[in-house]
Amino acid sequence: MKIVIDTNVLVGALLREGGAARAVLRLCLDRKVEPLVGVALFSEMEDVLARSSLFRSSPLDQQERHDFFAAFLNITNWVTIYYRWRPNLRDEADNHVVELAVAGSASYIVTQNSRDFAEMELRFPGLKVVTAAEFLELWRAR
């Protein structure tokens, strides 16, 4: 099953032990789901993970975050985006997440900001936007 993990889920997993975000990443690292990444999402994640001020309460230091990110990237499927679909999300900066999901034929976008994706003008059959907790429920029920 292919999924796109939004940066906020990655950050949440690194800031809090336990929780749904960390469980979703564990599914990825155990290769039970296939996370997709592209240029824009990679750049966003790399930038956010380098923000020391954001991770003051994280159990991981900057080198450990870097090592984790390298391990995460090792199990992702790199997707090249050839078409820009402007789904006209409330936050323009989130459009690249939808484009990645469409280009990679993902079934889910896992994000903690599902409301930001709720008012998409373009709809893509078969693509669902869910929180990490909702994804885990769906995963367990399958």
N, CA, C and O atoms as a GROMACS GRO file, in nm:
protein
  568
    1MET      N    1   0.085  -0.117   0.000
    1MET     CA    2   0.000   0.000   0.000
    1MET      C    3   0.090   0.123   0.000
    1MET      O    4   0.179   0.135   0.084
    2LYS      N    5   0.067   0.214  -0.093
    2LYS     CA    6   0.147   0.335  -0.105
    2LYS      C    7   0.081   0.450  -0.029
    2LYS      O    8  -0.040   0.471  -0.038
    3ILE      N    9   0.164   0.522   0.046
    3ILE     CA   10   0.113   0.637   0.122
    3ILE      C   11   0.212   0.753   0.109
    3ILE      O   12   0.330   0.734   0.083
    4VAL      N   13   0.159   0.872   0.129
    4VAL     CA   14   0.243   0.992   0.140
    4VAL      C   15   0.229   1.040   0.284
    4VAL      O   16   0.119   1.065   0.332
    5ILE      N   17   0.342   1.054   0.350
    5ILE     CA   18   0.343   1.102   0.487
    5ILE      C   19   0.379   1.249   0.486
    5ILE      O   20   0.487   1.287   0.441
    6ASP      N   21   0.289   1.331   0.534
    6ASP     CA   22   0.313   1.474   0.542
    6ASP      C   23   0.422   1.501   0.646
    6ASP      O   24   0.440   1.424   0.740
    7THR      N   25   0.492   1.610   0.628
    7THR     CA   26   0.602   1.647   0.718
    7THR      C   27   0.557   1.656   0.863
    7THR      O   28   0.633   1.621   0.953
    8ASN      N   29   0.434   1.702   0.887
    8ASN     CA   30   0.388   1.717   1.025
    8ASN      C   31   0.377   1.584   1.098
    8ASN      O   32   0.390   1.580   1.220
    9VAL      N   33   0.353   1.476   1.026
    9VAL     CA   34   0.348   1.343   1.087
    9VAL      C   35   0.489   1.300   1.126
    9VAL      O   36   0.511   1.244   1.233
   10LEU      N   37   0.585   1.324   1.038
   10LEU     CA   38   0.725   1.292   1.067
   10LEU      C   39   0.772   1.368   1.190
   10LEU      O   40   0.836   1.310   1.278
   11VAL      N   41   0.741   1.496   1.196
   11VAL     CA   42   0.781   1.579   1.311
   11VAL      C   43   0.714   1.528   1.439
   11VAL      O   44   0.780   1.514   1.542
   12GLY      N   45   0.586   1.500   1.432
   12GLY     CA   46   0.513   1.450   1.550
   12GLY      C   47   0.573   1.321   1.602
   12GLY      O   48   0.580   1.300   1.723
   13ALA      N   49   0.615   1.234   1.512
   13ALA     CA   50   0.674   1.107   1.553
   13ALA      C   51   0.807   1.127   1.624
   13ALA      O   52   0.842   1.051   1.714
   14LEU      N   53   0.880   1.229   1.585
   14LEU     CA   54   1.010   1.255   1.646
   14LEU      C   55   1.001   1.334   1.776
   14LEU      O   56   1.094   1.335   1.856
   15LEU      N   57   0.889   1.401   1.796
   15LEU     CA   58   0.872   1.481   1.918
   15LEU      C   59   0.809   1.404   2.032
   15LEU      O   60   0.835   1.434   2.149
   16ARG      N   61   0.725   1.304   2.000
   16ARG     CA   62   0.652   1.232   2.104
   16ARG      C   63   0.674   1.082   2.092
   16ARG      O   64   0.663   1.023   1.984
   17GLU      N   65   0.706   1.023   2.205
   17GLU     CA   66   0.718   0.878   2.207
   17GLU      C   67   0.579   0.818   2.202
   17GLU      O   68   0.483   0.875   2.254
   18GLY      N   69   0.568   0.703   2.139
   18GLY     CA   70   0.437   0.642   2.124
   18GLY      C   71   0.354   0.723   2.026
   18GLY      O   72   0.408   0.803   1.950
   19GLY      N   73   0.226   0.704   2.028
   19GLY     CA   74   0.136   0.782   1.945
   19GLY      C   75   0.121   0.728   1.804
   19GLY      O   76   0.198   0.642   1.758
   20ALA      N   77   0.020   0.779   1.737
   20ALA     CA   78  -0.016   0.730   1.604
   20ALA      C   79   0.090   0.764   1.499
   20ALA      O   80   0.119   0.682   1.412
   21ALA      N   81   0.146   0.884   1.506
   21ALA     CA   82   0.246   0.922   1.406
   21ALA      C   83   0.366   0.828   1.409
   21ALA      O   84   0.415   0.786   1.305
   22ARG      N   85   0.411   0.796   1.527
   22ARG     CA   86   0.524   0.704   1.541
   22ARG      C   87   0.487   0.564   1.492
   22ARG      O   88   0.570   0.496   1.431
   23ALA      N   89   0.365   0.521   1.519
   23ALA     CA   90   0.320   0.389   1.474
   23ALA      C   91   0.316   0.382   1.320
   23ALA      O   92   0.349   0.279   1.262
   24VAL      N   93   0.274   0.491   1.256
   24VAL     CA   94   0.272   0.493   1.109
   24VAL      C   95   0.414   0.483   1.055
   24VAL      O   96   0.439   0.410   0.959
   25LEU      N   97   0.507   0.556   1.115
   25LEU     CA   98   0.646   0.546   1.071
   25LEU      C   99   0.702   0.406   1.094
   25LEU      O  100   0.782   0.357   1.014
   26ARG      N  101   0.661   0.342   1.201
   26ARG     CA  102   0.705   0.205   1.227
   26ARG      C  103   0.656   0.112   1.116
   26ARG      O  104   0.730   0.024   1.072
   27LEU      N  105   0.531   0.131   1.072
   27LEU     CA  106   0.479   0.050   0.960
   27LEU      C  107   0.566   0.070   0.835
   27LEU      O  108   0.591  -0.025   0.761
   28CYS      N  109   0.609   0.192   0.814
   28CYS     CA  110   0.696   0.221   0.699
   28CYS      C  111   0.831   0.151   0.715
   28CYS      O  112   0.877   0.083   0.624
   29LEU      N  113   0.893   0.169   0.830
   29LEU     CA  114   1.025   0.111   0.854
   29LEU      C  115   1.023  -0.041   0.853
   29LEU      O  116   1.122  -0.105   0.820
   30ASP      N  117   0.908  -0.099   0.891
   30ASP     CA  118   0.892  -0.244   0.885
   30ASP      C  119   0.850  -0.291   0.746
   30ASP      O  120   0.829  -0.410   0.722
   31ARG      N  121   0.840  -0.196   0.654
   31ARG     CA  122   0.805  -0.222   0.513
   31ARG      C  123   0.667  -0.285   0.496
   31ARG      O  124   0.644  -0.365   0.405
   32LYS      N  125   0.577  -0.247   0.585
   32LYS     CA  126   0.439  -0.294   0.574
   32LYS      C  127   0.356  -0.201   0.487
   32LYS      O  128   0.253  -0.241   0.432
   33VAL      N  129   0.401  -0.077   0.475
   33VAL     CA  130   0.344   0.020   0.381
   33VAL      C  131   0.461   0.084   0.308
   33VAL      O  132   0.574   0.084   0.355
   34GLU      N  133   0.431   0.140   0.193
   34GLU     CA  134   0.536   0.198   0.109
   34GLU      C  135   0.520   0.351   0.105
   34GLU      O  136   0.432   0.402   0.037
   35PRO      N  137   0.606   0.423   0.177
   35PRO     CA  138   0.599   0.568   0.173
   35PRO      C  139   0.661   0.623   0.044
   35PRO      O  140   0.760   0.570  -0.005
   36LEU      N  141   0.600   0.728  -0.008
   36LEU     CA  142   0.649   0.793  -0.128
   36LEU      C  143   0.711   0.927  -0.092
   36LEU      O  144   0.669   0.993   0.003
   37VAL      N  145   0.813   0.966  -0.167
   37VAL     CA  146   0.874   1.097  -0.147
   37VAL      C  147   0.915   1.151  -0.284
   37VAL      O  148   0.947   1.075  -0.375
   38GLY      N  149   0.914   1.282  -0.295
   38GLY     CA  150   0.957   1.351  -0.416
   38GLY      C  151   1.042   1.470  -0.377
   38GLY      O  152   1.069   1.491  -0.259
   39VAL      N  153   1.083   1.546  -0.474
   39VAL     CA  154   1.175   1.657  -0.450
   39VAL      C  155   1.119   1.757  -0.348
   39VAL      O  156   1.188   1.792  -0.252
   40ALA      N  157   0.997   1.802  -0.367
   40ALA     CA  158   0.941   1.905  -0.279
   40ALA      C  159   0.924   1.854  -0.136
   40ALA      O  160   0.959   1.925  -0.041
   41LEU      N  161   0.872   1.734  -0.120
   41LEU     CA  162   0.852   1.680   0.014
   41LEU      C  163   0.987   1.653   0.081
   41LEU      O  164   1.004   1.680   0.200
   42PHE      N  165   1.082   1.599   0.007
   42PHE     CA  166   1.216   1.577   0.060
   42PHE      C  167   1.275   1.708   0.111
   42PHE      O  168   1.327   1.714   0.222
   43SER      N  169   1.267   1.813   0.029
   43SER     CA  170   1.324   1.943   0.068
   43SER      C  171   1.256   1.999   0.192
   43SER      O  172   1.322   2.053   0.280
   44GLU      N  173   1.124   1.986   0.197
   44GLU     CA  174   1.049   2.035   0.312
   44GLU      C  175   1.089   1.959   0.439
   44GLU      O  176   1.115   2.019   0.543
   45MET      N  177   1.094   1.828   0.430
   45MET     CA  178   1.130   1.747   0.546
   45MET      C  179   1.273   1.777   0.592
   45MET      O  180   1.298   1.792   0.711
   46GLU      N  181   1.364   1.787   0.498
   46GLU     CA  182   1.503   1.815   0.532
   46GLU      C  183   1.516   1.950   0.602
   46GLU      O  184   1.589   1.963   0.701
   47ASP      N  185   1.445   2.048   0.552
   47ASP     CA  186   1.447   2.182   0.612
   47ASP      C  187   1.391   2.180   0.754
   47ASP      O  188   1.452   2.235   0.846
   48VAL      N  189   1.277   2.119   0.772
   48VAL     CA  190   1.212   2.117   0.903
   48VAL      C  191   1.294   2.039   1.004
   48VAL      O  192   1.305   2.080   1.120
   49LEU      N  193   1.350   1.927   0.963
   49LEU     CA  194   1.429   1.845   1.056
   49LEU      C  195   1.557   1.914   1.101
   49LEU      O  196   1.615   1.877   1.203
   50ALA      N  197   1.601   2.014   1.028
   50ALA     CA  198   1.722   2.088   1.065
   50ALA      C  199   1.693   2.201   1.164
   50ALA      O  200   1.787   2.265   1.212
   51ARG      N  201   1.569   2.226   1.195
   51ARG     CA  202   1.531   2.336   1.285
   51ARG      C  203   1.546   2.293   1.431
   51ARG      O  204   1.455   2.233   1.488
   52SER      N  205   1.659   2.324   1.488
   52SER     CA  206   1.688   2.284   1.626
   52SER      C  207   1.584   2.337   1.724
   52SER      O  208   1.549   2.268   1.819
   53SER      N  209   1.536   2.459   1.702
   53SER     CA  210   1.440   2.520   1.795
   53SER      C  211   1.310   2.439   1.801
   53SER      O  212   1.245   2.435   1.906
   54LEU      N  213   1.273   2.375   1.692
   54LEU     CA  214   1.151   2.295   1.688
   54LEU      C  215   1.165   2.166   1.768
   54LEU      O  216   1.066   2.112   1.818
   55PHE      N  217   1.287   2.118   1.779
   55PHE     CA  218   1.310   1.987   1.841
   55PHE      C  219   1.375   1.995   1.979
   55PHE      O  220   1.442   1.901   2.021
   56ARG      N  221   1.355   2.105   2.049
   56ARG     CA  222   1.412   2.117   2.183
   56ARG      C  223   1.365   2.007   2.277
   56ARG      O  224   1.440   1.960   2.362
   57SER      N  225   1.239   1.964   2.261
   57SER     CA  226   1.185   1.860   2.350
   57SER      C  227   1.197   1.720   2.291
   57SER      O  228   1.146   1.624   2.349
   58SER      N  229   1.262   1.708   2.177
   58SER     CA  230   1.276   1.578   2.114
   58SER      C  231   1.382   1.494   2.184
   58SER      O  232   1.485   1.547   2.227
   59PRO      N  233   1.358   1.363   2.195
   59PRO     CA  234   1.460   1.276   2.253
   59PRO      C  235   1.581   1.257   2.160
   59PRO      O  236   1.682   1.201   2.200
   60LEU      N  237   1.570   1.304   2.034
   60LEU     CA  238   1.678   1.288   1.936
   60LEU      C  239   1.752   1.418   1.914
   60LEU      O  240   1.690   1.524   1.904
   61ASP      N  241   1.885   1.411   1.906
   61ASP     CA  242   1.961   1.531   1.873
   61ASP      C  243   1.966   1.544   1.720
   61ASP      O  244   1.911   1.461   1.648
   62GLN      N  245   2.030   1.649   1.671
   62GLN     CA  246   2.030   1.677   1.527
   62GLN      C  247   2.092   1.563   1.447
   62GLN      O  248   2.039   1.527   1.341
   63GLN      N  249   2.201   1.505   1.494
   63GLN     CA  250   2.265   1.394   1.421
   63GLN      C  251   2.173   1.272   1.418
   63GLN      O  252   2.164   1.204   1.316
   64GLU      N  253   2.106   1.244   1.528
   64GLU     CA  254   2.013   1.130   1.532
   64GLU      C  255   1.894   1.154   1.439
   64GLU      O  256   1.847   1.061   1.374
   65ARG      N  257   1.846   1.278   1.432
   65ARG     CA  258   1.738   1.310   1.338
   65ARG      C  259   1.786   1.291   1.195
   65ARG      O  260   1.713   1.238   1.111
   66HIS      N  261   1.907   1.334   1.168
   66HIS     CA  262   1.965   1.317   1.035
   66HIS      C  263   1.976   1.168   1.000
   66HIS      O  264   1.939   1.126   0.890
   67ASP      N  265   2.025   1.088   1.094
   67ASP     CA  266   2.038   0.944   1.072
   67ASP      C  267   1.902   0.878   1.051
   67ASP      O  268   1.887   0.791   0.965
   68PHE      N  269   1.803   0.919   1.131
   68PHE     CA  270   1.668   0.866   1.113
   68PHE      C  271   1.615   0.900   0.974
   68PHE      O  272   1.559   0.814   0.906
   69PHE      N  273   1.633   1.025   0.933
   69PHE     CA  274   1.582   1.068   0.803
   69PHE      C  275   1.649   0.988   0.691
   69PHE      O  276   1.583   0.949   0.594
   70ALA      N  277   1.778   0.963   0.704
   70ALA     CA  278   1.848   0.882   0.603
   70ALA      C  279   1.789   0.740   0.597
   70ALA      O  280   1.769   0.685   0.489
   71ALA      N  281   1.761   0.682   0.713
   71ALA     CA  282   1.700   0.549   0.718
   71ALA      C  283   1.560   0.551   0.657
   71ALA      O  284   1.522   0.461   0.583
   72PHE      N  285   1.485   0.655   0.688
   72PHE     CA  286   1.350   0.669   0.632
   72PHE      C  287   1.357   0.680   0.480
   72PHE      O  288   1.281   0.613   0.409
   73LEU      N  289   1.446   0.764   0.430
   73LEU     CA  290   1.459   0.780   0.285
   73LEU      C  291   1.501   0.650   0.217
   73LEU      O  292   1.466   0.626   0.101
   74ASN      N  293   1.575   0.569   0.286
   74ASN     CA  294   1.621   0.442   0.231
   74ASN      C  295   1.506   0.346   0.200
   74ASN      O  296   1.518   0.261   0.112
   75ILE      N  297   1.395   0.361   0.269
   75ILE     CA  298   1.283   0.270   0.244
   75ILE      C  299   1.169   0.337   0.166
   75ILE      O  300   1.066   0.275   0.142
   76THR      N  301   1.188   0.463   0.127
   76THR     CA  302   1.084   0.531   0.049
   76THR      C  303   1.098   0.500  -0.099
   76THR      O  304   1.204   0.457  -0.146
   77ASN      N  305   0.992   0.524  -0.170
   77ASN     CA  306   0.992   0.512  -0.315
   77ASN      C  307   0.996   0.654  -0.370
   77ASN      O  308   0.904   0.732  -0.346
   78TRP      N  309   1.101   0.687  -0.444
   78TRP     CA  310   1.118   0.820  -0.501
   78TRP      C  311   1.027   0.834  -0.621
   78TRP      O  312   1.028   0.749  -0.711
   79VAL      N  313   0.947   0.940  -0.624
   79VAL     CA  314   0.851   0.962  -0.732
   79VAL      C  315   0.883   1.094  -0.801
   79VAL      O  316   0.901   1.197  -0.736
   80THR      N  317   0.891   1.089  -0.930
   80THR     CA  318   0.911   1.210  -1.010
   80THR      C  319   0.774   1.262  -1.050
   80THR      O  320   0.689   1.187  -1.100
   81ILE      N  321   0.753   1.389  -1.029
   81ILE     CA  322   0.625   1.451  -1.064
   81ILE      C  323   0.640   1.518  -1.200
   81ILE      O  324   0.723   1.608  -1.218
   82TYR      N  325   0.560   1.474  -1.294
   82TYR     CA  326   0.566   1.528  -1.430
   82TYR      C  327   0.457   1.631  -1.457
   82TYR      O  328   0.471   1.716  -1.545
   83TYR      N  329   0.348   1.624  -1.380
   83TYR     CA  330   0.236   1.716  -1.401
   83TYR      C  331   0.203   1.784  -1.270
   83TYR      O  332   0.199   1.720  -1.166
   84ARG      N  333   0.179   1.913  -1.276
   84ARG     CA  334   0.139   1.988  -1.157
   84ARG      C  335  -0.013   2.003  -1.162
   84ARG      O  336  -0.069   2.061  -1.254
   85TRP      N  337  -0.076   1.948  -1.058
   85TRP     CA  338  -0.222   1.950  -1.053
   85TRP      C  339  -0.264   2.063  -0.963
   85TRP      O  340  -0.291   2.010  -0.855
   86ARG      N  341  -0.279   2.163  -0.957
   86ARG     CA  342  -0.313   2.265  -0.860
   86ARG      C  343  -0.452   2.238  -0.802
   86ARG      O  344  -0.551   2.291  -0.853
   87PRO      N  345  -0.461   2.158  -0.697
   87PRO     CA  346  -0.592   2.129  -0.637
   87PRO      C  347  -0.647   2.249  -0.559
   87PRO      O  348  -0.754   2.241  -0.500
   88ASN      N  349  -0.572   2.359  -0.558
   88ASN     CA  350  -0.614   2.483  -0.493
   88ASN      C  351  -0.650   2.463  -0.347
   88ASN      O  352  -0.761   2.494  -0.303
   89LEU      N  353  -0.554   2.412  -0.274
   89LEU     CA  354  -0.573   2.394  -0.130
   89LEU      C  355  -0.566   2.528  -0.060
   89LEU      O  356  -0.511   2.625  -0.112
   90ARG      N  357  -0.622   2.531   0.059
   90ARG     CA  358  -0.621   2.653   0.139
   90ARG      C  359  -0.478   2.702   0.159
   90ARG      O  360  -0.451   2.822   0.154
   91ASP      N  361  -0.386   2.609   0.182
   91ASP     CA  362  -0.245   2.642   0.196
   91ASP      C  363  -0.173   2.596   0.069
   91ASP      O  364  -0.154   2.476   0.048
   92GLU      N  365  -0.135   2.689  -0.015
   92GLU     CA  366  -0.068   2.658  -0.142
   92GLU      C  367   0.051   2.566  -0.123
   92GLU      O  368   0.081   2.484  -0.211
   93ALA      N  369   0.118   2.577  -0.011
   93ALA     CA  370   0.237   2.495   0.016
   93ALA      C  371   0.204   2.347   0.032
   93ALA      O  372   0.296   2.265   0.033
   94ASP      N  373   0.078   2.310   0.043
   94ASP     CA  374   0.038   2.169   0.056
   94ASP      C  375   0.008   2.103  -0.079
   94ASP      O  376  -0.006   1.981  -0.085
   95ASN      N  377  -0.002   2.181  -0.185
   95ASN     CA  378  -0.036   2.124  -0.316
   95ASN      C  379   0.063   2.017  -0.360
   95ASN      O  380   0.024   1.919  -0.424
   96HIS      N  381   0.190   2.034  -0.326
   96HIS     CA  382   0.290   1.936  -0.370
   96HIS      C  383   0.265   1.798  -0.308
   96HIS      O  384   0.304   1.697  -0.367
   97VAL      N  385   0.202   1.792  -0.193
   97VAL     CA  386   0.172   1.663  -0.129
   97VAL      C  387   0.069   1.587  -0.212
   97VAL      O  388   0.082   1.466  -0.232
   98VAL      N  389  -0.031   1.657  -0.259
   98VAL     CA  390  -0.133   1.594  -0.344
   98VAL      C  391  -0.072   1.551  -0.477
   98VAL      O  392  -0.099   1.442  -0.526
   99GLU      N  393   0.010   1.636  -0.534
   99GLU     CA  394   0.075   1.602  -0.662
   99GLU      C  395   0.160   1.476  -0.648
   99GLU      O  396   0.160   1.391  -0.737
  100LEU      N  397   0.231   1.465  -0.538
  100LEU     CA  398   0.312   1.346  -0.513
  100LEU      C  399   0.223   1.222  -0.501
  100LEU      O  400   0.253   1.118  -0.560
  101ALA      N  401   0.116   1.233  -0.427
  101ALA     CA  402   0.024   1.120  -0.408
  101ALA      C  403  -0.036   1.076  -0.541
  101ALA      O  404  -0.047   0.956  -0.567
  102VAL      N  405  -0.074   1.170  -0.625
  102VAL     CA  406  -0.133   1.136  -0.755
  102VAL      C  407  -0.027   1.074  -0.845
  102VAL      O  408  -0.052   0.971  -0.908
  103ALA      N  409   0.091   1.134  -0.851
  103ALA     CA  410   0.198   1.083  -0.938
  103ALA      C  411   0.242   0.943  -0.896
  103ALA      O  412   0.278   0.861  -0.981
  104GLY      N  413   0.240   0.914  -0.767
  104GLY     CA  414   0.284   0.785  -0.718
  104GLY      C  415   0.174   0.683  -0.698
  104GLY      O  416   0.199   0.573  -0.649
  105SER      N  417   0.052   0.718  -0.735
  105SER     CA  418  -0.065   0.630  -0.717
  105SER      C  419  -0.083   0.588  -0.571
  105SER      O  420  -0.110   0.471  -0.542
  106ALA      N  421  -0.068   0.682  -0.481
  106ALA     CA  422  -0.086   0.654  -0.338
  106ALA      C  423  -0.234   0.636  -0.307
  106ALA      O  424  -0.321   0.694  -0.371
  107SER      N  425  -0.259   0.554  -0.207
  107SER     CA  426  -0.396   0.535  -0.159
  107SER      C  427  -0.432   0.637  -0.052
  107SER      O  428  -0.548   0.674  -0.038
  108TYR      N  429  -0.331   0.681   0.024
  108TYR     CA  430  -0.355   0.772   0.136
  108TYR      C  431  -0.251   0.881   0.145
  108TYR      O  432  -0.133   0.861   0.115
  109ILE      N  433  -0.297   0.998   0.187
  109ILE     CA  434  -0.210   1.103   0.238
  109ILE      C  435  -0.233   1.102   0.388
  109ILE      O  436  -0.346   1.118   0.434
  110VAL      N  437  -0.126   1.082   0.464
  110VAL     CA  438  -0.136   1.079   0.610
  110VAL      C  439  -0.083   1.212   0.661
  110VAL      O  440   0.035   1.244   0.644
  111THR      N  441  -0.170   1.288   0.723
  111THR     CA  442  -0.137   1.422   0.769
  111THR      C  443  -0.211   1.453   0.898
  111THR      O  444  -0.317   1.397   0.924
  112GLN      N  445  -0.155   1.541   0.977
  112GLN     CA  446  -0.226   1.586   1.097
  112GLN      C  447  -0.312   1.709   1.065
  112GLN      O  448  -0.383   1.759   1.152
  113ASN      N  449  -0.306   1.756   0.943
  113ASN     CA  450  -0.384   1.872   0.901
  113ASN      C  451  -0.483   1.834   0.791
  113ASN      O  452  -0.485   1.897   0.685
  114SER      N  453  -0.563   1.733   0.815
  114SER     CA  454  -0.655   1.687   0.711
  114SER      C  455  -0.755   1.796   0.670
  114SER      O  456  -0.806   1.795   0.558
  115ARG      N  457  -0.784   1.888   0.761
  115ARG     CA  458  -0.876   1.998   0.726
  115ARG      C  459  -0.821   2.083   0.613
  115ARG      O  460  -0.897   2.138   0.533
  116ASP      N  461  -0.688   2.096   0.605
  116ASP     CA  462  -0.628   2.176   0.499
  116ASP      C  463  -0.652   2.116   0.361
  116ASP      O  464  -0.644   2.186   0.260
  117PHE      N  465  -0.682   1.987   0.356
  117PHE     CA  466  -0.704   1.918   0.229
  117PHE      C  467  -0.853   1.900   0.198
  117PHE      O  468  -0.888   1.853   0.090
  118ALA      N  469  -0.939   1.936   0.291
  118ALA     CA  470  -1.082   1.906   0.278
  118ALA      C  471  -1.151   1.984   0.166
  118ALA      O  472  -1.249   1.936   0.110
  119GLU      N  473  -1.101   2.099   0.133
  119GLU     CA  474  -1.170   2.182   0.034
  119GLU      C  475  -1.101   2.183  -0.101
  119GLU      O  476  -1.102   2.284  -0.171
  120MET      N  477  -1.040   2.071  -0.138
  120MET     CA  478  -0.975   2.059  -0.268
  120MET      C  479  -1.076   2.079  -0.380
  120MET      O  480  -1.184   2.020  -0.378
  121GLU      N  481  -1.040   2.161  -0.477
  121GLU     CA  482  -1.128   2.177  -0.592
  121GLU      C  483  -1.119   2.056  -0.684
  121GLU      O  484  -1.219   2.015  -0.743
  122LEU      N  485  -1.000   1.997  -0.695
  122LEU     CA  486  -0.983   1.875  -0.773
  122LEU      C  487  -0.994   1.756  -0.680
  122LEU      O  488  -0.940   1.757  -0.570
  123ARG      N  489  -1.064   1.655  -0.723
  123ARG     CA  490  -1.078   1.532  -0.645
  123ARG      C  491  -1.013   1.418  -0.722
  123ARG      O  492  -1.017   1.413  -0.845
  124PHE      N  493  -0.953   1.328  -0.649
  124PHE     CA  494  -0.884   1.215  -0.710
  124PHE      C  495  -0.941   1.087  -0.652
  124PHE      O  496  -0.918   1.056  -0.536
  125PRO      N  497  -1.016   1.011  -0.733
  125PRO     CA  498  -1.076   0.886  -0.684
  125PRO      C  499  -0.967   0.792  -0.632
  125PRO      O  500  -0.860   0.779  -0.692
  126GLY      N  501  -0.996   0.730  -0.522
  126GLY     CA  502  -0.901   0.634  -0.467
  126GLY      C  503  -0.798   0.695  -0.374
  126GLY      O  504  -0.721   0.622  -0.312
  127LEU      N  505  -0.794   0.827  -0.362
  127LEU     CA  506  -0.699   0.894  -0.273
  127LEU      C  507  -0.775   0.950  -0.154
  127LEU      O  508  -0.866   1.031  -0.168
  128LYS      N  509  -0.735   0.905  -0.036
  128LYS     CA  510  -0.800   0.951   0.087
  128LYS      C  511  -0.699   1.028   0.171
  128LYS      O  512  -0.582   0.993   0.176
  129VAL      N  513  -0.747   1.133   0.235
  129VAL     CA  514  -0.664   1.212   0.325
  129VAL      C  515  -0.709   1.180   0.467
  129VAL      O  516  -0.825   1.201   0.503
  130VAL      N  517  -0.616   1.129   0.548
  130VAL     CA  518  -0.649   1.084   0.682
  130VAL      C  519  -0.541   1.127   0.781
  130VAL      O  520  -0.428   1.156   0.743
  131THR      N  521  -0.578   1.131   0.907
  131THR     CA  522  -0.480   1.155   1.011
  131THR      C  523  -0.404   1.025   1.038
  131THR      O  524  -0.442   0.919   0.989
  132ALA      N  525  -0.297   1.035   1.114
  132ALA     CA  526  -0.221   0.915   1.148
  132ALA      C  527  -0.308   0.816   1.226
  132ALA      O  528  -0.302   0.696   1.202
  133ALA      N  529  -0.388   0.867   1.319
  133ALA     CA  530  -0.476   0.779   1.398
  133ALA      C  531  -0.580   0.712   1.308
  133ALA      O  532  -0.607   0.592   1.324
  134GLU      N  533  -0.638   0.786   1.215
  134GLU     CA  534  -0.736   0.727   1.122
  134GLU      C  535  -0.670   0.622   1.034
  134GLU      O  536  -0.730   0.518   1.007
  135PHE      N  537  -0.548   0.648   0.990
  135PHE     CA  538  -0.478   0.550   0.907
  135PHE      C  539  -0.455   0.421   0.983
  135PHE      O  540  -0.474   0.312   0.929
  136LEU      N  541  -0.415   0.433   1.109
  136LEU     CA  542  -0.392   0.313   1.189
  136LEU      C  543  -0.520   0.231   1.205
  136LEU      O  544  -0.517   0.108   1.199
  137GLU      N  545  -0.633   0.298   1.227
  137GLU     CA  546  -0.761   0.228   1.236
  137GLU      C  547  -0.791   0.154   1.106
  137GLU      O  548  -0.832   0.038   1.109
  138LEU      N  549  -0.772   0.220   0.993
  138LEU     CA  550  -0.795   0.157   0.864
  138LEU      C  551  -0.699   0.041   0.842
  138LEU      O  552  -0.739  -0.063   0.790
  139TRP      N  553  -0.574   0.058   0.880
  139TRP     CA  554  -0.474  -0.046   0.866
  139TRP      C  555  -0.512  -0.171   0.946
  139TRP      O  556  -0.504  -0.284   0.897
  140ARG      N  557  -0.554  -0.149   1.069
  140ARG     CA  558  -0.591  -0.262   1.156
  140ARG      C  559  -0.718  -0.332   1.109
  140ARG      O  560  -0.732  -0.453   1.129
  141ALA      N  561  -0.809  -0.259   1.047
  141ALA     CA  562  -0.938  -0.314   1.004
  141ALA      C  563  -0.930  -0.388   0.871
  141ALA      O  564  -1.024  -0.458   0.834
  142ARG      N  565  -0.822  -0.374   0.802
  142ARG     CA  566  -0.816  -0.435   0.665
  142ARG      C  567  -0.803  -0.584   0.669
  142ARG      O  568  -0.797  -0.648   0.564
   0.00000   0.00000   0.00000
